[in-house]
Structure formats: structure tokens, C-alpha cells
Amino acid sequence: MTTSAHVDTFTIDSLPPVEQLPDVLFDLPELQYPQVLNCAEALLGDTDADRPCLISDGETWSYGQTRET
């Protein structure tokens, strides 16, 4: 297991010993990620710019829109 940028260590401290953890395999090509990952890019990088991302009673913003100031 690699280190994390998270300051709170409760989760990692509460895990069982390494020898009791299951082997988690990520063999599929779509599950191959680098050690350091920009999650926003991985989750939204290929998102269609016209797809709605924020929807309220008054308006809808797409992934391609930016807020005008």
C-alpha cells in the first residue's frame, strides 16, 4: 500500500494487518492508473461538454460551461 496525502490516518490505522488483507487485482486495462492520479481528470476528462453537470430549479450548467463574472 502506498502513502496518502490525507492527514487523517483513522482508516489506515483501523485496517487489519497486511497479511490479513485480500489480494486486490486490477488486471483490466481500464483499471490501470498511475501511482499519482488527478481524480477530476480521470472522472471528468472524457465527459461530453454538453452533458448537464449542475441542475437547479432555475438553471442547468453543462460540463463545458463556465460561470460568467
N, C-alpha and C positions, 0 to 999 in steps of 0.2 A: 504494500500500500504506500502511495506517495504522500508527501506532506500537503497540507492545505493552507490556503490563505485565511481561512476562518480563524478568528481569535477564540471563539467558544469551543472548548475541547470536550464538552459533555458527551457527545455522540461517540467519538473515537475512544474516549476513556471508558465508555459503558459497553463496548463490544467485547465478545468473548475472546479468549486467547487466539492468536493467529492459527494455530493448529486445529482449532475447532470451527473455523470459518470455512464455508463451502468454496470450491473452486468455481469461479465465475468466468465463463469463457465468452469472449466477444469475437467469434470467428467470422461472422458475416461481414462482407466488405462495407456495408453501410454503417457498421458499428466501429469502424477504425477511425479513431480520433487521436490527435497529438496529445502529449503529456500536458501541455498548457493549452487551454481552449477558451475562445471568446464565445460564450454561450449564446449571446444575442445574434452573432453572425451565424452560428450553427443552426439556430432555430428559425431565424428570420431571413437569412441571406438569400434564399431562393424564393421568397414569398412574392407572389404576384402583386405589383404596385397598386392595382385596382381593388384588391381584396380588402373588405372592411376590417379595421382593427379596433376602433373605438366607436361604440354606438351608444347614443343617449336619446332622450326624448326629442331634443331639439336639433341634433345633427349627427352625422356619421363621417368619420375620418377614415381614409384608406391608408395602407402602408406607405404609399407613395406621396402622400400629402405632408406638408409642413405647416406649422401654425404661422400665420402672418402676424407680424408685430407692428 
